[in-house]
Amino acid sequence: MDLAPLLAAAGVPLLGWTTHGTVLAHRLAAARRDPLTGLHTRDGFTARADHLIRTHPARTTVLLVDLDDFKHTNDTHGHPAGDAVLTAAARRLVGWTGRAGVAARLGGDEFAAAVLDGSGRLGELHRVLHEPVPHAGGWLPLSASIGAAAVADLPVPTLSDALTAADAAMYAAKPSGRSSRRR
């Protein structure tokens, strides 16, 4: 009995299912990434940050980062300039977290990160998020308010509690006159 025709007939649907599965997997992965910055979105961040907190609660720091005066930059210099500032901030945040953490763009000009042993390196992050961004032959201002929460210092070591504490610290760090909370 010649099995070649039977195997060929079975291979066509199998190839279709494999291709379809691959396309769906790529779409799902893309949905968990911000298209502008390539950072994780909230869902991707939550899964990875929860894992860091569960496996290393004593070493994990959770951060919220909000770019200061981003709307002014966007309105004054245009959306391409705003995009340049967002992508520069994202690259610098990823560079700071390295392989020991995860960074995300939560939306607009808000970022989050969860990193191992990050508390002692916050000055470095502050410095890189306050360096101007090259754009169209000039320089755009970049500054950020950063709030951090060491999971070990929380009564309950959860991502939700860490984000709440980091949010409070971030708004306390806002430049004077800009401390009103956004909801």
Backbone torsions as a table, in degrees:
resi	resn	phi	psi	omega
1	MET	NA	130.3	-179.9
2	ASP	-88.4	114.1	-177.1
3	LEU	-88.0	-9.1	-176.0
4	ALA	-57.8	-48.0	179.2
5	PRO	-63.3	-37.3	179.6
6	LEU	-66.5	-43.7	178.8
7	LEU	-66.5	-38.8	177.9
8	ALA	-63.8	-41.6	179.2
9	ALA	-65.8	-36.1	179.2
10	ALA	-76.1	-27.7	-177.5
11	GLY	-70.5	-31.1	-178.9
12	VAL	-62.3	-52.8	177.7
13	PRO	-63.4	-36.9	179.8
14	LEU	-62.1	-42.3	177.3
15	LEU	-63.1	-41.7	178.2
16	GLY	-62.3	-44.8	179.4
17	TRP	-64.7	-40.5	179.3
18	THR	-64.0	-45.4	178.8
19	THR	-62.1	-46.0	179.5
20	HIS	-60.4	-44.6	178.3
21	GLY	-61.9	-40.1	178.9
22	THR	-65.8	-43.8	178.5
23	VAL	-62.0	-44.8	179.1
24	LEU	-63.2	-40.5	178.8
25	ALA	-63.3	-40.8	178.2
26	HIS	-66.4	-40.0	178.6
27	ARG	-65.4	-40.6	178.3
28	LEU	-63.8	-44.1	178.3
29	ALA	-62.9	-40.2	179.5
30	ALA	-66.2	-34.4	179.8
31	ALA	-68.2	-21.1	179.3
32	ARG	-94.3	9.2	178.6
33	ARG	-125.4	140.3	175.6
34	ASP	-72.4	128.5	-175.2
35	PRO	-67.0	-28.1	-179.0
36	LEU	-79.7	-49.3	-172.0
37	THR	-97.6	-20.0	-175.8
38	GLY	79.8	-0.9	178.5
39	LEU	-73.9	162.8	174.2
40	HIS	-62.1	151.2	169.0
41	THR	-88.1	-177.3	-176.9
42	ARG	-55.2	-44.0	-178.3
43	ASP	-63.1	-47.7	179.2
44	GLY	-63.4	-40.1	178.2
45	PHE	-63.7	-46.2	-176.7
46	THR	-57.9	-46.3	-179.1
47	ALA	-61.2	-45.2	-177.0
48	ARG	-74.0	-39.1	179.1
49	ALA	-67.4	-41.2	175.7
50	ASP	-57.5	-41.6	179.1
51	HIS	-62.9	-44.7	177.8
52	LEU	-59.6	-44.1	-178.0
53	ILE	-66.2	-41.6	179.2
54	ARG	-65.4	-40.3	-174.7
55	THR	-87.9	-25.4	-177.2
56	HIS	-140.7	58.6	-175.5
57	PRO	-61.2	-32.4	-177.7
58	ALA	-75.7	-16.5	-174.9
59	ARG	-112.3	-5.3	-172.6
60	THR	-91.5	133.7	173.2
61	THR	-118.4	134.4	178.4
62	VAL	-109.9	135.2	-177.5
63	LEU	-126.0	147.9	165.9
64	LEU	-120.0	137.5	-177.6
65	VAL	-129.2	129.7	178.0
66	ASP	-126.0	125.4	-179.8
67	LEU	-73.0	130.7	-179.5
68	ASP	-81.4	137.7	176.0
69	ASP	56.4	29.1	-180.0
70	PHE	-64.0	-41.0	-179.3
71	LYS	-58.9	-40.6	178.5
72	HIS	-61.9	-44.7	178.8
73	THR	-60.8	-47.6	-179.0
74	ASN	-62.5	-45.8	-178.1
75	ASP	-69.5	-36.5	-176.7
76	THR	-79.6	-42.8	-172.3
77	HIS	-106.4	-9.4	178.4
78	GLY	98.2	165.2	-176.8
79	HIS	-64.1	-37.1	176.0
80	PRO	-59.5	-36.4	177.1
81	ALA	-67.4	-42.9	176.9
82	GLY	-59.8	-41.5	177.8
83	ASP	-63.2	-38.2	178.4
84	ALA	-63.2	-40.7	179.3
85	VAL	-66.7	-44.0	179.8
86	LEU	-62.6	-44.7	-178.6
87	THR	-69.3	-35.5	177.2
88	ALA	-65.5	-44.4	178.6
89	ALA	-61.3	-41.3	179.3
90	ALA	-62.6	-47.3	179.1
91	ARG	-59.5	-42.4	-178.3
92	ARG	-68.8	-37.4	177.4
93	LEU	-65.9	-43.5	177.6
94	VAL	-63.9	-41.3	177.4
95	GLY	-60.6	-37.1	180.0
96	TRP	-72.9	-42.4	-179.1
97	THR	-70.1	-34.6	-179.5
98	GLY	59.7	-152.2	-177.8
99	ARG	-81.4	-6.4	-177.2
100	ALA	-96.0	19.2	-178.7
101	GLY	-165.3	-173.1	179.8
102	VAL	-139.3	140.8	178.5
103	ALA	-122.7	152.2	-178.4
104	ALA	-145.2	154.0	168.1
105	ARG	-104.9	116.2	-177.0
106	LEU	-82.0	-21.0	179.9
107	GLY	146.8	152.7	178.6
108	GLY	52.7	-122.8	-179.5
109	ASP	-110.0	28.2	-179.5
110	GLU	-109.7	131.6	-178.8
111	PHE	-126.0	160.1	175.4
112	ALA	-139.0	157.4	175.8
113	ALA	-151.0	151.6	169.9
114	ALA	-132.0	128.7	-172.2
115	VAL	-145.3	149.2	175.2
116	LEU	-83.4	137.6	174.9
117	ASP	54.3	40.4	-176.7
118	GLY	-91.2	-17.8	-174.6
119	SER	-57.4	-38.9	-177.8
120	GLY	-78.5	-5.4	-176.7
121	ARG	-114.4	13.6	-176.8
122	LEU	-64.4	-31.7	177.6
123	GLY	-61.0	-39.1	178.0
124	GLU	-63.8	-43.7	178.7
125	LEU	-63.5	-43.4	178.6
126	HIS	-58.4	-43.0	-179.1
127	ARG	-62.7	-48.6	-175.9
128	VAL	-71.7	-24.4	178.0
129	LEU	-89.0	10.4	174.5
130	HIS	-124.7	15.8	175.7
131	GLU	-94.1	137.9	-180.0
132	PRO	-59.5	159.1	-177.8
133	VAL	-111.6	125.3	177.3
134	PRO	-69.2	136.1	178.1
135	HIS	-160.3	127.3	174.0
136	ALA	50.4	44.5	177.0
137	GLY	79.5	4.5	178.9
138	GLY	-134.2	-161.6	-177.6
139	TRP	-130.0	136.5	176.3
140	LEU	-107.4	141.9	178.6
141	PRO	-71.5	146.8	173.4
142	LEU	-138.8	125.9	171.2
143	SER	-146.5	154.7	-175.2
144	ALA	-145.6	146.8	170.5
145	SER	-98.3	131.3	-174.7
146	ILE	-121.6	129.9	173.8
147	GLY	-119.3	134.0	-177.5
148	ALA	-128.5	146.6	175.8
149	ALA	-136.6	120.4	174.4
150	ALA	-78.8	121.6	-176.5
151	VAL	-58.9	-34.8	-179.2
152	ALA	-62.5	-23.8	-178.4
153	ASP	-86.7	-4.1	-176.8
154	LEU	-89.6	146.4	176.8
155	PRO	-62.8	-37.1	177.3
156	VAL	-125.0	117.9	-175.0
157	PRO	-80.2	75.1	178.4
158	THR	-121.4	157.4	177.8
159	LEU	-62.9	-40.5	-179.8
160	SER	-59.1	-47.4	178.7
161	ASP	-66.4	-36.9	179.1
162	ALA	-66.6	-40.6	178.1
163	LEU	-66.0	-38.0	177.5
164	THR	-63.2	-45.0	179.2
165	ALA	-66.7	-40.1	178.6
166	ALA	-66.3	-35.9	177.8
167	ASP	-63.1	-46.1	178.8
168	ALA	-62.0	-42.0	179.4
169	ALA	-67.0	-36.3	179.8
170	MET	-65.5	-44.1	-179.6
171	TYR	-70.5	-28.5	174.2
172	ALA	-68.3	-28.4	-179.2
173	ALA	-84.9	-9.7	-179.2
174	LYS	-58.4	145.1	175.5
175	PRO	-57.3	150.3	-177.6
176	SER	-55.8	142.3	-179.3
177	GLY	87.1	-4.4	-179.1
178	ARG	-125.2	31.2	-173.7
179	SER	-92.9	3.7	-179.1
180	SER	-69.0	137.3	-177.7
181	ARG	-77.4	140.2	172.6
182	ARG	-98.1	146.0	178.3
183	ARG	-121.9	NA	NA
